Amino acid sequence: MAKPAKSLPASRPSVSASPRASARPLAVVVASGGMDSSVCISIAAQTYEPALFHLNYGQRTERRELKAFRDLARHFRVKHTLIVDAGHFAQIGGSALTDPRLAVPDADEVGRGIPITYVPFRNANILAMAVSWAEVIGARRVFIGAVEEDSSGYPDCRESFLKAFNRAVQTGTAAGRALAIEAPLLHLSKKEIVRLGASLQTPFELTWSCYQGEKVACGTCDSCRLRLKGFRQARLTDPIPYHPS
């Protein structure tokens, strides 16, 4: 008499490198839970099956951003997700987003140069992890919502940085030229990003951009101001709650 077949262990699609039956190729999308990365998910989903990568790095709004990430993953019915904890950013410090001793400035207080909300070399760390995961799961693209022209002036959001990192990926990975980083929002304004997201039915109500508020967005930090400006110029209403001005 034949023995009954043993049941297979539950699979872990977010770290599996096994062949997939999906007709669409995989693309890793760096998803903070913010407005820009959510539009990137919408863009990637037009061609690829998105796999969402999220980093907890000790930022002030870590729990709220994680909630936004999970809400977006459910909305887009994402099968592959990876959440990584990177406490070394808080240990290193140097940013108002990770060091509670440094105050988050209002947008009006941000002058020329690189603001104190810049997290040193964050995108390089994030992209390195996302590229590693992309190799493991067989993805051929890594999307990031970096914005150069209408952002806070962060150096790791510049085209020159992303081009240099792409060269590093091509020379330092097994995938080589088959794997590339894409930043489709790089030269768009916030107004253009809002309009593009709206045209793709991006669920902005699930996103979070504030640097310091977790229940209600402050409306005064640089990230909030840029977001509000984008919605205002696009003549659309931002659906997340803001503190009364």
C-alpha positions as CSV (number, residue, x, y, z in Angstrom):
1,M,0.0,0.0,0.0
2,A,1.4,3.4,-1.0
3,K,2.4,5.8,1.8
4,P,0.4,9.0,2.0
5,A,2.2,12.0,0.5
6,K,3.8,14.3,3.0
7,S,2.6,17.9,3.0
8,L,5.1,20.5,1.9
9,P,6.2,23.3,4.3
10,A,4.7,26.7,3.8
11,S,6.6,28.7,1.2
12,R,8.2,32.1,1.9
13,P,7.9,33.9,-1.4
14,S,9.7,37.1,-0.2
15,V,13.0,35.2,0.0
16,S,12.5,32.4,-2.5
17,A,14.7,32.1,-5.5
18,S,12.7,29.2,-7.1
19,P,11.2,29.5,-10.6
20,R,7.9,31.3,-10.8
21,A,4.9,30.7,-13.0
22,S,4.0,34.4,-13.3
23,A,3.9,35.8,-16.8
24,R,5.3,39.1,-15.7
25,P,8.9,39.6,-14.6
26,L,9.6,40.7,-11.0
27,A,10.8,44.2,-10.1
28,V,11.8,45.2,-6.6
29,V,10.3,48.5,-5.6
30,V,11.8,50.5,-2.6
31,A,8.7,51.4,-0.8
32,S,8.9,53.8,2.2
33,G,5.1,54.2,2.3
34,G,5.3,57.8,1.1
35,M,3.8,59.5,-1.9
36,D,6.7,59.1,-4.3
37,S,7.3,55.4,-3.7
38,S,3.6,54.7,-4.0
39,V,3.6,56.2,-7.5
40,C,6.6,54.1,-8.3
41,I,4.6,51.0,-7.3
42,S,1.9,52.0,-9.7
43,I,4.4,52.6,-12.5
44,A,6.2,49.3,-11.9
45,A,2.9,47.4,-11.8
46,Q,2.2,48.4,-15.4
47,T,4.9,46.1,-16.6
48,Y,6.3,44.0,-13.7
49,E,5.1,42.1,-10.8
50,P,6.2,44.4,-7.9
51,A,8.1,43.0,-4.9
52,L,8.1,45.6,-2.2
53,F,11.2,46.3,-0.1
54,H,10.9,48.4,3.1
55,L,13.5,49.6,5.6
56,N,12.9,50.4,9.3
57,Y,15.9,52.6,10.2
58,G,14.9,54.2,13.5
59,Q,13.2,57.2,11.9
60,R,10.7,59.2,14.0
61,T,7.7,58.0,12.1
62,E,8.9,54.4,11.7
63,R,5.7,52.8,12.9
64,R,3.5,55.0,10.7
65,E,5.6,54.4,7.6
66,L,5.5,50.7,8.2
67,K,1.7,50.8,8.4
68,A,1.5,52.7,5.1
69,F,3.8,50.1,3.5
70,R,1.6,47.3,4.7
71,D,-1.5,49.0,3.6
72,L,0.0,49.6,0.1
73,A,1.1,46.0,-0.1
74,R,-2.4,44.8,0.6
75,H,-3.9,47.3,-1.9
76,F,-1.6,46.2,-4.7
77,R,-2.0,42.5,-3.7
78,V,1.7,42.1,-3.5
79,K,2.9,38.6,-3.0
80,H,6.6,39.3,-2.3
81,T,7.6,41.7,0.5
82,L,10.7,42.2,2.6
83,I,11.0,44.4,5.7
84,V,14.5,44.9,7.0
85,D,15.5,46.5,10.3
86,A,18.6,48.7,10.1
87,G,19.3,50.1,13.5
88,H,22.7,51.3,12.5
89,F,21.3,54.5,11.1
90,A,20.1,55.6,14.5
91,Q,23.5,54.5,16.0
92,I,25.4,56.6,13.5
93,G,23.0,59.6,13.9
94,G,23.6,62.9,12.2
95,S,20.0,63.4,11.0
96,A,17.0,64.9,12.6
97,L,15.0,61.9,11.4
98,T,17.0,59.4,13.5
99,D,18.4,61.5,16.4
100,P,15.8,62.8,18.9
101,R,18.2,65.4,20.1
102,L,18.0,67.2,16.7
103,A,14.8,69.1,16.0
104,V,13.0,68.6,12.7
105,P,13.0,72.1,11.2
106,D,9.9,73.7,9.6
107,A,10.1,74.2,5.9
108,D,10.6,77.9,6.4
109,E,13.7,77.2,8.5
110,V,15.4,75.1,5.8
111,G,18.0,77.2,4.1
112,R,20.4,76.5,1.3
113,G,22.6,73.4,1.3
114,I,21.8,69.9,2.6
115,P,19.2,70.0,5.4
116,I,19.5,68.3,8.8
117,T,16.8,65.8,7.7
118,Y,19.3,64.2,5.3
119,V,20.1,60.7,6.5
120,P,23.8,60.2,5.5
121,F,24.1,57.8,2.5
122,R,20.7,56.3,3.2
123,N,19.8,55.6,-0.4
124,A,23.1,53.8,-1.0
125,N,22.4,51.5,1.9
126,I,18.8,50.9,0.8
127,L,19.7,50.2,-2.8
128,A,22.4,47.8,-1.8
129,M,19.9,45.8,0.2
130,A,17.2,46.0,-2.5
131,V,19.7,44.9,-5.1
132,S,20.8,41.9,-3.0
133,W,17.2,40.8,-2.7
134,A,16.6,41.4,-6.4
135,E,19.4,38.9,-7.1
136,V,17.9,36.3,-4.8
137,I,14.4,36.4,-6.2
138,G,15.4,36.9,-9.8
139,A,14.2,40.5,-10.3
140,R,15.6,42.4,-13.2
141,R,14.7,46.0,-12.0
142,V,14.9,47.9,-8.8
143,F,12.6,51.0,-8.7
144,I,13.3,53.9,-6.3
145,G,11.2,57.1,-5.9
146,A,14.1,59.5,-5.9
147,V,13.2,63.0,-7.0
148,E,16.0,65.4,-7.9
149,E,14.4,68.6,-9.1
150,D,11.7,69.2,-6.5
151,S,13.1,67.6,-3.4
152,S,15.0,68.8,-0.4
153,G,18.4,68.7,-2.1
154,Y,19.5,65.3,-0.8
155,P,22.8,64.3,-2.6
156,D,21.7,60.6,-2.9
157,C,18.6,61.6,-4.9
158,R,20.7,63.0,-7.8
159,E,21.0,61.5,-11.2
160,S,24.7,61.4,-11.0
161,F,24.5,59.2,-7.8
162,L,22.0,56.8,-9.4
163,K,24.1,56.4,-12.5
164,A,27.2,55.7,-10.4
165,F,25.3,53.1,-8.4
166,N,24.0,51.5,-11.5
167,R,27.6,51.0,-12.7
168,A,28.4,49.4,-9.3
169,V,25.4,47.0,-9.7
170,Q,26.6,46.0,-13.2
171,T,30.1,45.4,-12.1
172,G,29.5,44.0,-8.7
173,T,26.6,41.5,-9.0
174,A,26.1,38.1,-10.6
175,A,23.2,39.6,-12.6
176,G,25.4,42.2,-14.1
177,R,23.8,44.2,-16.9
178,A,20.6,42.2,-16.6
179,L,19.8,44.1,-13.4
180,A,19.3,47.9,-13.4
181,I,18.0,50.6,-11.1
182,E,15.1,52.8,-12.4
183,A,14.1,56.2,-10.9
184,P,11.1,57.2,-13.1
185,L,10.2,60.2,-11.0
186,L,13.7,61.7,-10.9
187,H,13.1,64.8,-13.0
188,L,9.4,65.3,-12.2
189,S,8.0,68.1,-9.9
190,K,5.7,67.2,-7.1
191,K,2.8,68.5,-9.1
192,E,3.6,66.1,-12.0
193,I,4.1,63.2,-9.5
194,V,0.6,63.9,-8.0
195,R,-1.0,64.1,-11.5
196,L,0.8,60.9,-12.6
197,G,-0.2,59.1,-9.5
198,A,-3.8,60.2,-9.9
199,S,-3.9,59.0,-13.5
200,L,-2.7,55.6,-12.3
201,Q,-5.2,55.5,-9.4
202,T,-2.5,55.5,-6.8
203,P,-4.1,55.3,-3.3
204,F,-2.6,58.4,-1.8
205,E,-4.9,58.1,1.2
206,L,-2.8,55.1,2.3
207,T,0.5,56.9,2.1
208,W,2.4,58.9,4.7
209,S,5.1,61.6,4.2
210,C,5.4,63.6,7.4
211,Y,8.8,63.6,9.1
212,Q,7.4,63.8,12.7
213,G,3.7,63.2,13.0
214,E,2.3,59.7,13.2
215,K,-1.4,60.3,13.7
216,V,-1.8,63.6,12.0
217,A,0.7,65.1,9.6
218,C,2.3,68.3,10.9
219,G,2.0,70.2,7.7
220,T,5.1,72.3,8.4
221,C,8.1,70.1,7.8
222,D,9.8,70.2,4.4
223,S,8.3,66.9,3.4
224,C,4.7,67.9,4.2
225,R,5.2,71.3,2.5
226,L,6.5,69.8,-0.7
227,R,3.6,67.3,-0.7
228,L,0.9,69.9,0.0
229,K,2.4,72.1,-2.7
230,G,2.2,69.3,-5.2
231,F,-1.4,68.6,-4.5
232,R,-2.3,72.3,-4.5
233,Q,-0.6,72.9,-7.9
234,A,-2.2,69.8,-9.3
235,R,-5.6,71.2,-8.1
236,L,-6.3,68.1,-6.1
237,T,-7.0,67.5,-2.4
238,D,-4.5,65.6,-0.3
239,P,-6.5,62.9,1.4
240,I,-4.4,62.4,4.5
241,P,-5.1,64.4,7.8
242,Y,-3.1,67.4,8.7
243,H,-2.7,69.4,11.9
244,P,-4.8,72.6,11.8
245,S,-2.7,75.5,10.8
